[in-house]
Amino acid sequence: MEGATFSKYSWIDFVFSVIGACTFLVDWGSDVWLAAEFYRRGDVTWFWVLVGLMALSSFVVQTFSWFWFQYDRELPGFRAQTEAAAVLLGDRAKLSCAVHVLQLGFLCRHISAIRQGFRVWWRKEKGSEYAIYQTHDLSMLRLIETFSESAPQLTLMIYVMLHTHKARAVQFVSIAASTTSIAWMVVDYHRSLRSFLPDKAKQGWGSSLIYFLWNLLLIAPRVAALALCASVLSGYMAAHFLMLWSAFALWAWRQGTHFMDSVAGEWLYRATVGLIWYFSWFNVKDGQTRSRSAIYHSFISTDGAILLATWWCHRDPVQTQSYALALLIALPLFHFLGLLFKALYYCCFHPKLWRPPARDPGLPNDLPDAQVSMRDFPIQDGGLSPKLLNKRMAGQVARFYSDE
């Protein structure tokens, strides 16, 4: 079997790392600004809800980061890789623990990735494989941070504007920052997964655009429908979230996920998947996933229709006269377009995962997306491949690019 091969760390990887760190800092800064504005204006309830979202999201992300740090320390040869790369925290367990307790682990990972990427790309030093390894972990952490903070926060901001019938500049800034964070995560995470496809180093802009659009067109109406219903039935939406999140987490458990290396970590992952599913589809199991995706989208479409109908029946006709009918038409339309773009992606742009022992002879260097293959990576073993393999993300690739 041929070993796994990846493209080397490039200036594009470095730019993505820098923009990812800047997006994280801007999003965090806008959250602090908005929380301060709520407190200054006496909106204590919104202040504590926002602070709670920020604290919960930070705890979840830092916990994942700490679990992965512990897992990686047990891998043979990983310690030598980090020492050679002069990583910010290296193998210092006590320092890393203190940093994560102070909720700075995610930020330190960003700094370490930028530092290592600069050494590899600009100074031409060794350590390209570990630089790519870091970017893979960061892309997954950004995904978790997005759906544990940015998406709920975006829902909250829209809800506040609908509930108060007021819109402040800081709220628009926060909504823009959250939307930017979600959009960038989609592109960054997808690009990170595609880096595991050695038969096609480059990803066409068309594939990225279609993937971005179907996610945006499905997530945006979902967030809007949740906020609209919450603006008229706040207590109902709290029960709605708890019920669906619990059901989704149990569904993830029933699918037998194996993402983390410990029981506690795996249950944290399943709970996080349940949160992601509350907003968007996320594949957690390889094999035939088309039926699971169809079940999920059928349920979410039905749930969204119920949320919109509930809002329409309980809304204030006078206060919502200027936008109610437009939203009632636009949101289902955007959702339908999102489903069409997703179908287009899987028909024309989605690589089919199959595992040949080597590249088929006679194939061109740049294949159409739907014909791209992926080599057989040693995903399930506990060691490192000769080409430092991030087995967590390799497992996600096997699930995402499975034959549907």
N, C-alpha and C positions, 0 to 999 in steps of 0.2 A: 504493500500500500504506500502510496506516495505521501510524504508529509505535507502538512498544512503549509501553505504559503500565503503571505500577506504582502500588500504593497507597503513600502517603507514610509515612515513618518515624513510628512511633507509640510510645506508652508500652509496648505489649506487646512491641515489638521491643527496647526498652531493657531491660525485665525479663528477656527471654530472654538478652540479652547479659550482664547481671549474673549471672544464675543459671548460665550457661555458664562464666563466669570462676570463680565460686565452686566449681562442680563440679570444674573443672580443678585448683584449688588444694587442695581437700579430697582428691581422688584422689591428687595428687602427695604431699601430706602423709602420707596413710595408707601410701603406698608406702615413704617414708623411714622412717616409724615401724616398719613391718613388717621392713624390711631391718635396722634397728638391733636389733630384737628377735631376729632370726635370728643376727646376729653376737654379741650378748650371751650367747645361750644356747649358742653353739658350733656352730650349724648353718651351717657355712661354705659348704657346697655350695648350700643354698637361698639363702643371702645373695648369692653370686655369680651364680646363675641369675636372681634378681630384679633385681639391679643391671644385669645384661646386658640383660634385657628393657627396663628403663627407659632405658638408654643407647641401645639400638637404636631404640626407638620415638621417642625425642627426636631422634636423628639424622635419621630418615626425615621426621618432621614439619617439622623446621627446614629440611631440604633442599627440601621442597616449598614452604615459605614463601619461601625465598630465590629459587628458580626463578621463582615468581610475581611477586616483587618486581622481578626483572630483566625479566620479560616486560612488566609493566605500565609500566615506565619507558620502553619503546619505543613505547607507544601514543600517537598524537597527541592532545594535549589533556589527557593524564592528569596531567602535572606541574602544570598550572594548577589542576586539580581538587584535588590534594593540598595545594597552597599555600593555596588558598582555604579549605580545611577545617582548616588548621593541624594536620595529622596529626603524631603523635608522632615518627616518623622522617622523614616527608616524603620528599624526593628525595635524601637524603644517603646515597649508596651506601656510603661507607667506614664510617659509623656503623652502618648496617644490617648490613653484613658482619660487623662486630665483635660486634654483638648476636646474630646467628645463630650465630657461632662459639662464643659463650658459652652457647648453647642457651637464649636468652631471647627469640628472635624470636616464638614463639607467644604467650608472655605479653605481649609488647609489642603484638601485634595485639589481644589482649583489652583491654588498657588503652586503646589507641587507639580501638577500637570503642565502648567505654563513654564515653570522653571526647567523641568526636564525636556519639554518640547523645544525650548530655546536652545538648550545645550545640544540637542540632536540636530535640529534643523539649521541653526545659524552657525554654531561652532563645529558642526560635523563630528561631534563626539559619538561614542558608542552609547547604546541604550535605546535604539529605535523601538525594539519590541516592547520594552517596559513602558515607554511613552504611549504606545498604542494601547497597551493593557490598561493604563490609567484612564485614557479617554473613554474606553468601553465602560468602565465602572461609573464614570461621571455621567455618561449618557443615561444609564439606568437610574442613578440617583436623581438626576434632573427630571426623569419621567415620574418618579415617586413624589418628588417635591411639587411638581406641577399639579398632580391630581389630589394631593393631600392639602395643598394650600391655594395655589393659583385658581383652580377651577371652583372650589368652594367660596373663595374670596370674591371671585367674579360674580358668582350667584348672589352673594351678600350685597355687593355694591349695587347691582341692578335692583335687588329687592328694596334696599334703602331708598333709592330714587323713586321707585314706584310707590312705596309706602308713604313717603313724605311729600311726594309730588314736587320735589326740589332737586336741583342738580348743581353741585358746586364744582369748581375747577379741579380741586384735589381728587374728587371722585372720578372725574374723567381721566385724570393722570393715572390713578390706580387701576382703572379698568383697562386703559391702554397698556400699562405695564404688564398686567396679568395676561391680556390677550397676546402680547408680544412673547411673553414667556411660554405660553402654550404653543404658539405657532413655531417658535424656535425649537422647542423640545421635539415636536413632530419631525422636523427636518433632521435635527441632530441625531435622534434615536434611530430613525430610519437609515441614515447614512452610516451610523455605527454598525448596524446589523449587516448592511450591504458590504462592509469591509471584509466580512468573512467569506465572500464569494470570490475565490481566486480566479475563476474563469473570466471575470469581468471586473477589472479594477475601477473603471469609470462607471458612474451612474448618470444616465441621461437626465437632462433637466425636465423632460416631459414626464418621466416616471416620478420624479420628486414632486412635480407640480400636481399631478393627479392624486398622489398619495396625500399631499398636504390638503388639497381641496376636499377630498371626501372626509377626512378627519374634521376639518374646520366646519364643513356644512352639516355634519352630524352632531358635533359637540356644541356648537353655538345655539341651535334650536333647543337642544336638551337643557342647557343652562338657562336660556330665556324662559322656557316652559316652567322649570322649577321655581325661578324667581317670580314669575307671574302668579303661580298658584300660591306661593308663600305670601305674596302681598295681600291676599284675601283670606287665607286660612293658615296662619303661621303654625299653630299647634298641630294641625293635620300633617304639615310637611315634616315636622320633627319625627312624628310616628312613621311617616312614609319612608324617611331615610333609614331609620333604625330597622324597620321591617325588611326593606330591600337589601340593605347592607348585610344584615345577618343571613338572609337567604343566599346572596351572592357568595359570601364567605364559605357557607356550607357547600355550595355548588363547586367552588374551587377545591374544597376538601374531598368531595366525592369524585372529582376528576383525578385525584392522586398526584398532586403537584410534587415536584422534587427539585426545587430551585435552591434552597438553603441546605447547609450541611449539619443542621441541628434541629431538634424537634421544636424548640421555642422559636427559632428563626423561621422555620417553615410555617408555623401558625401566624407569625407576624406577616409573612409574605401573603398568606391566604386572606388575612384581614385587609391588607393593602390592595390586593386584587379585587376584593369585594367593593372597596371604595372606588377603584378605577372603573369597574363595571357600572357603577352608579352613573357615570358620565359617558363612558366610551367602551367599545369592545377591545379586549386584550386577550390574545391567545395564550393559554397556559399549558396546553397539552398537544403533543405531536400526533400524527396520524390524520384520520379523516375529520377535519374540523368544520366542514361546510355545514353540517347539520346543526352543530352547536352554535355557529354564527347565525344561522337562520332563526333558530329558537330565540337567541338573544335579541336580535333586531326586531323580530315579531313582537316580543314582549315589550321592548323599549318603545316601539312605535305605538303600541296600544296604550302603554302607560302615559306617553306624551300626549296622546289624543285625550285621555281622561283628564290630565292636568289642565290642558287648554280649555276643555269643556267646563271644568269646575271653575276656572278663573272667569270664563265668559258669563257663567250664570251668577256669580257672586260679585262681580266687579261693580264699581260705581259708574253708571252710564255717562254721567256728566263729566267727571274727572278724566275718564278714559276715552272720551268721544274722539279726540284728535288722532289716536293711534290704535284703538282696539281692533277695528276691522282690518287694518293693514297687517297687524301682527297675526291675526287669526288666519289670514291668507298666506302671509310670507313664511311663517315658521314651518307649517307642513310642507310647503313647496321646497324650502331649503333642505328639509330632511329627506324628501323624495330625491332631490338632486344629489344629495350626499350618497344615497344608496345607489344611484345610477353611476356616479363616479367610482364608487367602490367596486361595482360589478365590472366597469370598464378596466379598472386597475388589475383585477384578478384575471380578466380575459386576455389582456394585451400587455401588461407590464409586470406581472408577478412572476419571479423566477420559480420554476418547479424544482423542488429538492429531490435529487436522486444522487446516488453515491457510487459513481464508477471508480475503479481502482486507479485510473489515470485519465488524463484528458483524451477524449475521443480523437483519433487521427483524422486530419482533414478539416477540422472545424476552424472557422475564422477566429482571429484574435478577439474580435469585438462582436459578441453574440447579441441577438435581440433579447430583451429582458426575459421573455417567456421561455427561452431556451437555455438560460444560464443554469449550470449545475453547481453543486457544492461538494467538495471532497469530504471523505469520511474522517471527521475529527474524532479524537479519543475523548468524547465529552464526559463519559461517566467515570473514567479512572481518576484516582486521587492525586496523580502526579502532574508534572508540567511536561508538555511536549517540547521537543527541541526548539521549536519556535514559540516561545512563551505564550501559551494559549489561555485566554480568559474563559474558563469552562462555563462560568455563569452565563455570559453572553452567547457563547457557542450553543448552549442549550436553548436559549431564547431563539436563536437563528433556526435551529432544527424545528422548533415549534412554529415560528412565524412563516418559514418557507417550506413547510410540509406540503405534501401533495393533497390538495383539497378537492 
